[in-house]
Each structure stands twice: as C-alpha cells, then as structure tokens.
Amino acid sequence: MHEMSLCEGILQIIQTEAKAQQFNKVKRVVLDIGVLSGVEIPALEFSFEVVMRGSIAEQAELQINEIPAQAWCMQCADSVTVKQRYDACPECGSYQLQVSSGDEMKIKELEVD
Ligand SMILES: [Zn+2]
C-alpha cells in the first residue's frame, strides 16, 4: 500500500530529526499532500496510526493539508487550479494544460517536545 510506505518514510524522517534535534516526543505532524499525489487521506490516517505505534510519534496528532494542483493553461496563458491531472481548464475548457504542482507529499511541520 502506497500510504503505508509513505508513513514509513515519514517515521524515518522523524527518527532522524529526533536524533539531530534531540527531542523524544512528537505532538503533532502536519503534512502537505497534493491532490494529484494519489494519496487517499483515510488510508493515510489509518497507516499513520499503524506505523507510528510504539514510536516517539505514537501520540502525535496528524493534520493533513490538501494542496490544490496548479497548471499552466496555454489558451489562457495563465496559471489555473485543477482538481485532477486530466481536468480541463476551469476558465476556458481547454485540455492544453501543463500541470506544475499538486503531487507533493511532505512534512510541513513537526511539533515536538
Ligand atoms: Zn484556460
């Protein structure tokens, strides 16, 4: 499962950070998840709970920011917001879009003790 390995990656980052910054408890994890990343939020929440169990982030509250995707529309010569990769331009209906963001998956913030 995609979400499971994503959470394992997050845990690795947390453990590395914990060593570097010498904290031993994570209170809150804020994630930026692009709408084009293919991540399912309920699956991500479930995986987070499973993967963090027994770790320093076991009690951590998970907050997920869904980041809208940006694309460049050739017709409008402007940047527009899209909800899916093969969406038409919401302004002019053109399919000549170049998606420029929306597939990010990253830790935005770690609140630690
Ligand atoms: Zn357009």
Backbone and ligand atoms as CSV (ligand in chain L), in Angstrom:
chain,resi,resn,atom,element,x,y,z
A,1,MET,N,N,0.837,-1.200,0.000
A,1,MET,CA,C,0.000,0.000,0.000
A,1,MET,C,C,0.870,1.247,0.000
A,2,HIS,N,N,0.564,2.111,-0.913
A,2,HIS,CA,C,1.253,3.383,-1.120
A,2,HIS,C,C,1.326,4.208,0.172
A,3,GLU,N,N,0.208,4.320,0.857
A,3,GLU,CA,C,0.123,5.149,2.063
A,3,GLU,C,C,0.998,4.601,3.180
A,4,MET,N,N,1.092,3.261,3.237
A,4,MET,CA,C,1.884,2.611,4.280
A,4,MET,C,C,3.358,2.970,4.119
A,5,SER,N,N,3.865,2.877,2.891
A,5,SER,CA,C,5.285,3.180,2.684
A,5,SER,C,C,5.553,4.671,2.861
A,6,LEU,N,N,4.566,5.469,2.545
A,6,LEU,CA,C,4.696,6.907,2.765
A,6,LEU,C,C,4.893,7.193,4.262
A,7,CYS,N,N,4.086,6.518,5.086
A,7,CYS,CA,C,4.186,6.725,6.537
A,7,CYS,C,C,5.495,6.187,7.090
A,8,GLU,N,N,5.986,5.087,6.515
A,8,GLU,CA,C,7.277,4.556,6.951
A,8,GLU,C,C,8.383,5.558,6.647
A,9,GLY,N,N,8.264,6.231,5.519
A,9,GLY,CA,C,9.214,7.279,5.159
A,9,GLY,C,C,9.153,8.436,6.142
A,10,ILE,N,N,7.937,8.789,6.525
A,10,ILE,CA,C,7.741,9.880,7.488
A,10,ILE,C,C,8.376,9.522,8.827
A,11,LEU,N,N,8.172,8.280,9.252
A,11,LEU,CA,C,8.737,7.832,10.526
A,11,LEU,C,C,10.268,7.901,10.489
A,12,GLN,N,N,10.843,7.513,9.362
A,12,GLN,CA,C,12.306,7.582,9.228
A,12,GLN,C,C,12.802,9.004,9.376
A,13,ILE,N,N,12.090,9.924,8.743
A,13,ILE,CA,C,12.472,11.339,8.837
A,13,ILE,C,C,12.363,11.814,10.279
A,14,ILE,N,N,11.267,11.420,10.940
A,14,ILE,CA,C,11.058,11.805,12.340
A,14,ILE,C,C,12.199,11.282,13.219
A,15,GLN,N,N,12.578,10.025,12.990
A,15,GLN,CA,C,13.642,9.435,13.807
A,15,GLN,C,C,14.985,10.115,13.573
A,16,THR,N,N,15.241,10.469,12.326
A,16,THR,CA,C,16.481,11.189,12.009
A,16,THR,C,C,16.482,12.561,12.677
A,17,GLU,N,N,15.360,13.249,12.574
A,17,GLU,CA,C,15.217,14.572,13.183
A,17,GLU,C,C,15.336,14.506,14.705
A,18,ALA,N,N,14.761,13.441,15.271
A,18,ALA,CA,C,14.767,13.274,16.721
A,18,ALA,C,C,16.204,13.171,17.238
A,19,LYS,N,N,17.036,12.475,16.474
A,19,LYS,CA,C,18.441,12.329,16.834
A,19,LYS,C,C,19.160,13.663,16.698
A,20,ALA,N,N,18.915,14.333,15.583
A,20,ALA,CA,C,19.603,15.585,15.292
A,20,ALA,C,C,19.190,16.689,16.260
A,21,GLN,N,N,17.916,16.736,16.572
A,21,GLN,CA,C,17.415,17.851,17.388
A,21,GLN,C,C,17.141,17.456,18.836
A,22,GLN,N,N,17.362,16.188,19.124
A,22,GLN,CA,C,17.230,15.678,20.483
A,22,GLN,C,C,15.874,15.925,21.133
A,23,PHE,N,N,14.825,15.565,20.427
A,23,PHE,CA,C,13.515,15.546,21.070
A,23,PHE,C,C,13.106,14.083,21.213
A,24,ASN,N,N,12.195,13.799,22.133
A,24,ASN,CA,C,11.808,12.399,22.282
A,24,ASN,C,C,10.300,12.157,22.258
A,25,LYS,N,N,9.591,13.207,21.827
A,25,LYS,CA,C,8.163,13.014,21.657
A,25,LYS,C,C,7.638,13.947,20.568
A,26,VAL,N,N,6.820,13.396,19.689
A,26,VAL,CA,C,6.211,14.215,18.649
A,26,VAL,C,C,4.748,14.454,19.015
A,27,LYS,N,N,4.369,15.723,19.069
A,27,LYS,CA,C,2.997,16.050,19.461
A,27,LYS,C,C,2.071,16.188,18.262
A,28,ARG,N,N,2.638,16.721,17.178
A,28,ARG,CA,C,1.794,16.958,16.026
A,28,ARG,C,C,2.616,16.836,14.742
A,29,VAL,N,N,2.020,16.220,13.738
A,29,VAL,CA,C,2.656,16.120,12.435
A,29,VAL,C,C,1.715,16.756,11.416
A,30,VAL,N,N,2.241,17.744,10.700
A,30,VAL,CA,C,1.440,18.388,9.669
A,30,VAL,C,C,2.004,18.000,8.307
A,31,LEU,N,N,1.152,17.444,7.464
A,31,LEU,CA,C,1.591,17.000,6.148
A,31,LEU,C,C,0.940,17.828,5.054
A,32,ASP,N,N,1.713,18.127,4.027
A,32,ASP,CA,C,1.178,18.715,2.799
A,32,ASP,C,C,1.000,17.593,1.788
A,33,ILE,N,N,-0.225,17.364,1.366
A,33,ILE,CA,C,-0.486,16.305,0.402
A,33,ILE,C,C,-1.175,16.921,-0.811
A,34,GLY,N,N,-0.510,16.874,-1.945
A,34,GLY,CA,C,-1.086,17.404,-3.175
A,34,GLY,C,C,-2.243,16.526,-3.643
A,35,VAL,N,N,-3.250,17.140,-4.249
A,35,VAL,CA,C,-4.423,16.369,-4.686
A,35,VAL,C,C,-4.088,15.402,-5.826
A,36,LEU,N,N,-2.944,15.601,-6.473
A,36,LEU,CA,C,-2.552,14.699,-7.565
A,36,LEU,C,C,-1.576,13.617,-7.114
A,37,SER,N,N,-1.294,13.575,-5.825
A,37,SER,CA,C,-0.299,12.624,-5.326
A,37,SER,C,C,-0.822,11.194,-5.332
A,38,GLY,N,N,-2.143,11.034,-5.451
A,38,GLY,CA,C,-2.718,9.698,-5.453
A,38,GLY,C,C,-2.905,9.138,-4.048
A,39,VAL,N,N,-2.635,9.957,-3.053
A,39,VAL,CA,C,-2.769,9.514,-1.663
A,39,VAL,C,C,-4.229,9.616,-1.232
A,40,GLU,N,N,-4.722,8.532,-0.648
A,40,GLU,CA,C,-6.069,8.574,-0.099
A,40,GLU,C,C,-5.970,8.934,1.376
A,41,ILE,N,N,-6.628,10.008,1.738
A,41,ILE,CA,C,-6.500,10.547,3.094
A,41,ILE,C,C,-6.923,9.529,4.174
A,42,PRO,N,N,-8.084,8.864,4.043
A,42,PRO,CA,C,-8.449,7.892,5.092
A,42,PRO,C,C,-7.417,6.772,5.225
A,43,ALA,N,N,-6.897,6.315,4.107
A,43,ALA,CA,C,-5.867,5.265,4.130
A,43,ALA,C,C,-4.592,5.787,4.772
A,44,LEU,N,N,-4.291,7.044,4.512
A,44,LEU,CA,C,-3.098,7.658,5.090
A,44,LEU,C,C,-3.243,7.771,6.611
A,45,GLU,N,N,-4.422,8.184,7.060
A,45,GLU,CA,C,-4.661,8.304,8.504
A,45,GLU,C,C,-4.537,6.957,9.196
A,46,PHE,N,N,-5.088,5.934,8.542
A,46,PHE,CA,C,-5.019,4.589,9.100
A,46,PHE,C,C,-3.568,4.110,9.171
A,47,SER,N,N,-2.840,4.273,8.075
A,47,SER,CA,C,-1.441,3.830,8.023
A,47,SER,C,C,-0.594,4.564,9.049
A,48,PHE,N,N,-0.867,5.843,9.222
A,48,PHE,CA,C,-0.109,6.654,10.171
A,48,PHE,C,C,-0.216,6.052,11.569
A,49,GLU,N,N,-1.444,5.705,11.932
A,49,GLU,CA,C,-1.674,5.134,13.253
A,49,GLU,C,C,-0.912,3.821,13.428
A,50,VAL,N,N,-0.979,2.985,12.402
A,50,VAL,CA,C,-0.323,1.669,12.468
A,50,VAL,C,C,1.194,1.817,12.531
A,51,VAL,N,N,1.740,2.651,11.640
A,51,VAL,CA,C,3.198,2.777,11.527
A,51,VAL,C,C,3.802,3.467,12.753
A,52,MET,N,N,3.095,4.444,13.314
A,52,MET,CA,C,3.655,5.215,14.433
A,52,MET,C,C,3.534,4.478,15.771
A,53,ARG,N,N,2.746,3.435,15.781
A,53,ARG,CA,C,2.555,2.685,17.025
A,53,ARG,C,C,3.901,2.242,17.600
A,54,GLY,N,N,4.123,2.537,18.888
A,54,GLY,CA,C,5.369,2.128,19.526
A,54,GLY,C,C,6.535,3.064,19.248
A,55,SER,N,N,6.303,4.091,18.437
A,55,SER,CA,C,7.387,5.041,18.145
A,55,SER,C,C,7.189,6.314,18.966
A,56,ILE,N,N,8.128,7.251,18.811
A,56,ILE,CA,C,8.014,8.513,19.551
A,56,ILE,C,C,6.866,9.369,19.023
A,57,ALA,N,N,6.291,8.959,17.908
A,57,ALA,CA,C,5.171,9.716,17.336
A,57,ALA,C,C,3.836,9.013,17.566
A,58,GLU,N,N,3.857,8.071,18.511
A,58,GLU,CA,C,2.639,7.291,18.749
A,58,GLU,C,C,1.448,8.170,19.147
A,59,GLN,N,N,1.730,9.195,19.958
A,59,GLN,CA,C,0.644,10.054,20.449
A,59,GLN,C,C,0.403,11.263,19.538
A,60,ALA,N,N,1.137,11.328,18.465
A,60,ALA,CA,C,1.078,12.528,17.632
A,60,ALA,C,C,-0.275,12.670,16.938
A,61,GLU,N,N,-0.686,13.919,16.886
A,61,GLU,CA,C,-1.910,14.236,16.163
A,61,GLU,C,C,-1.521,14.473,14.706
A,62,LEU,N,N,-2.274,13.900,13.810
A,62,LEU,CA,C,-1.955,14.045,12.391
A,62,LEU,C,C,-2.864,15.092,11.761
A,63,GLN,N,N,-2.226,16.078,11.121
A,63,GLN,CA,C,-3.013,17.078,10.406
A,63,GLN,C,C,-2.599,17.056,8.939
A,64,ILE,N,N,-3.575,16.991,8.068
A,64,ILE,CA,C,-3.267,16.891,6.643
A,64,ILE,C,C,-3.802,18.109,5.899
A,65,ASN,N,N,-2.900,18.795,5.219
A,65,ASN,CA,C,-3.301,19.899,4.349
A,65,ASN,C,C,-3.374,19.377,2.918
A,66,GLU,N,N,-4.528,19.440,2.340
A,66,GLU,CA,C,-4.632,19.043,0.937
A,66,GLU,C,C,-4.288,20.248,0.070
A,67,ILE,N,N,-3.264,20.060,-0.753
A,67,ILE,CA,C,-2.772,21.161,-1.577
A,67,ILE,C,C,-3.372,21.062,-2.978
A,68,PRO,N,N,-4.060,22.094,-3.428
A,68,PRO,CA,C,-4.641,22.059,-4.764
A,68,PRO,C,C,-3.546,22.047,-5.827
A,69,ALA,N,N,-3.879,21.510,-6.989
A,69,ALA,CA,C,-2.898,21.440,-8.062
A,69,ALA,C,C,-2.944,22.704,-8.912
A,70,GLN,N,N,-1.775,23.103,-9.375
A,70,GLN,CA,C,-1.682,24.242,-10.276
A,70,GLN,C,C,-1.272,23.744,-11.657
A,71,ALA,N,N,-1.876,24.336,-12.667
A,71,ALA,CA,C,-1.482,24.004,-14.026
A,71,ALA,C,C,-1.390,25.287,-14.836
A,72,TRP,N,N,-0.577,25.206,-15.888
A,72,TRP,CA,C,-0.438,26.352,-16.787
A,72,TRP,C,C,-1.318,26.092,-17.997
A,73,CYS,N,N,-2.240,27.010,-18.283
A,73,CYS,CA,C,-3.121,26.862,-19.445
A,73,CYS,C,C,-2.546,27.657,-20.611
A,74,MET,N,N,-2.334,26.938,-21.736
A,74,MET,CA,C,-1.775,27.586,-22.936
A,74,MET,C,C,-2.746,28.630,-23.486
A,75,GLN,N,N,-4.022,28.290,-23.463
A,75,GLN,CA,C,-5.051,29.185,-24.017
A,75,GLN,C,C,-5.159,30.477,-23.224
A,76,CYS,N,N,-5.270,30.319,-21.909
A,76,CYS,CA,C,-5.423,31.496,-21.042
A,76,CYS,C,C,-4.095,32.205,-20.828
A,77,ALA,N,N,-3.012,31.499,-21.106
A,77,ALA,CA,C,-1.677,31.994,-20.772
A,77,ALA,C,C,-1.636,32.412,-19.309
A,78,ASP,N,N,-2.191,31.531,-18.501
A,78,ASP,CA,C,-2.287,31.840,-17.080
A,78,ASP,C,C,-2.226,30.549,-16.270
A,79,SER,N,N,-1.959,30.696,-14.992
A,79,SER,CA,C,-1.920,29.560,-14.093
A,79,SER,C,C,-3.318,29.342,-13.501
A,80,VAL,N,N,-3.788,28.094,-13.543
A,80,VAL,CA,C,-5.129,27.791,-13.037
A,80,VAL,C,C,-5.060,26.649,-12.029
A,81,THR,N,N,-6.114,26.507,-11.250
A,81,THR,CA,C,-6.178,25.438,-10.256
A,81,THR,C,C,-7.001,24.283,-10.798
A,82,VAL,N,N,-6.459,23.061,-10.729
A,82,VAL,CA,C,-7.197,21.882,-11.194
A,82,VAL,C,C,-7.314,20.863,-10.062
A,83,LYS,N,N,-8.346,20.031,-10.179
A,83,LYS,CA,C,-8.585,19.038,-9.131
A,83,LYS,C,C,-8.027,17.670,-9.495
A,84,GLN,N,N,-7.890,17.422,-10.800
A,84,GLN,CA,C,-7.358,16.149,-11.249
A,84,GLN,C,C,-6.397,16.372,-12.402
A,85,ARG,N,N,-5.537,15.373,-12.609
A,85,ARG,CA,C,-4.479,15.516,-13.593
A,85,ARG,C,C,-4.986,15.809,-15.001
A,86,TYR,N,N,-6.091,15.154,-15.424
A,86,TYR,CA,C,-6.534,15.332,-16.803
A,86,TYR,C,C,-7.766,16.217,-16.903
A,87,ASP,N,N,-7.934,17.078,-15.913
A,87,ASP,CA,C,-9.019,18.049,-15.944
A,87,ASP,C,C,-8.817,19.059,-17.061
A,88,ALA,N,N,-9.957,19.606,-17.538
A,88,ALA,CA,C,-9.880,20.726,-18.463
A,88,ALA,C,C,-9.657,22.000,-17.660
A,89,CYS,N,N,-9.249,23.029,-18.360
A,89,CYS,CA,C,-9.062,24.325,-17.716
A,89,CYS,C,C,-10.413,24.827,-17.202
A,90,PRO,N,N,-10.480,25.228,-15.938
A,90,PRO,CA,C,-11.752,25.694,-15.379
A,90,PRO,C,C,-12.190,27.040,-15.981
A,91,GLU,N,N,-11.258,27.742,-16.615
A,91,GLU,CA,C,-11.577,29.050,-17.205
A,91,GLU,C,C,-12.102,28.917,-18.632
A,92,CYS,N,N,-11.390,28.155,-19.475
A,92,CYS,CA,C,-11.727,28.139,-20.903
A,92,CYS,C,C,-12.068,26.750,-21.420
A,93,GLY,N,N,-11.902,25.700,-20.616
A,93,GLY,CA,C,-12.274,24.355,-21.051
A,93,GLY,C,C,-11.207,23.657,-21.891
A,94,SER,N,N,-10.079,24.298,-22.092
A,94,SER,CA,C,-9.010,23.705,-22.881
A,94,SER,C,C,-8.340,22.548,-22.135
A,95,TYR,N,N,-7.848,21.560,-22.933
A,95,TYR,CA,C,-7.113,20.460,-22.318
A,95,TYR,C,C,-5.602,20.650,-22.451
A,96,GLN,N,N,-5.212,21.778,-23.009
A,96,GLN,CA,C,-3.778,22.045,-23.162
A,96,GLN,C,C,-3.214,22.638,-21.880
A,97,LEU,N,N,-3.142,21.748,-20.900
A,97,LEU,CA,C,-2.665,22.200,-19.600
A,97,LEU,C,C,-1.360,21.516,-19.260
A,98,GLN,N,N,-0.499,22.255,-18.607
A,98,GLN,CA,C,0.724,21.669,-18.086
A,98,GLN,C,C,0.684,21.748,-16.580
A,99,VAL,N,N,0.534,20.585,-15.976
A,99,VAL,CA,C,0.449,20.562,-14.516
A,99,VAL,C,C,1.811,20.922,-13.924
A,100,SER,N,N,1.822,21.887,-13.033
A,100,SER,CA,C,3.104,22.332,-12.483
A,100,SER,C,C,3.281,21.958,-11.019
A,101,SER,N,N,2.191,21.676,-10.315
A,101,SER,CA,C,2.325,21.221,-8.936
A,101,SER,C,C,1.066,20.463,-8.543
A,102,GLY,N,N,1.128,19.827,-7.382
A,102,GLY,CA,C,-0.056,19.105,-6.915
A,102,GLY,C,C,0.243,17.672,-6.540
A,103,ASP,N,N,1.494,17.225,-6.802
A,103,ASP,CA,C,1.810,15.848,-6.413
A,103,ASP,C,C,2.801,15.803,-5.248
A,104,GLU,N,N,2.880,16.908,-4.493
A,104,GLU,CA,C,3.810,16.918,-3.376
A,104,GLU,C,C,3.305,16.080,-2.197
A,105,MET,N,N,4.239,15.507,-1.499
A,105,MET,CA,C,3.944,14.805,-0.254
A,105,MET,C,C,5.085,15.168,0.673
A,106,LYS,N,N,4.842,16.004,1.639
A,106,LYS,CA,C,5.957,16.379,2.501
A,106,LYS,C,C,5.496,16.748,3.902
A,107,ILE,N,N,6.451,16.686,4.817
A,107,ILE,CA,C,6.179,17.102,6.183
A,107,ILE,C,C,6.308,18.608,6.235
A,108,LYS,N,N,5.221,19.254,6.588
A,108,LYS,CA,C,5.210,20.718,6.645
A,108,LYS,C,C,5.726,21.177,7.997
A,109,GLU,N,N,5.337,20.428,9.023
A,109,GLU,CA,C,5.642,20.868,10.373
A,109,GLU,C,C,5.681,19.696,11.317
A,110,LEU,N,N,6.596,19.769,12.262
A,110,LEU,CA,C,6.655,18.784,13.340
A,110,LEU,C,C,6.601,19.544,14.656
A,111,GLU,N,N,5.625,19.218,15.470
A,111,GLU,CA,C,5.585,19.838,16.795
A,111,GLU,C,C,6.104,18.815,17.771
A,112,VAL,N,N,7.176,19.178,18.486
A,112,VAL,CA,C,7.850,18.177,19.325
A,112,VAL,C,C,8.048,18.668,20.746
A,113,ASP,N,N,8.382,17.722,21.584
A,113,ASP,CA,C,8.673,18.012,22.980
A,113,ASP,C,C,10.115,17.690,23.280
L,1,ZN,ZN,ZN,-7.699,28.110,-19.944
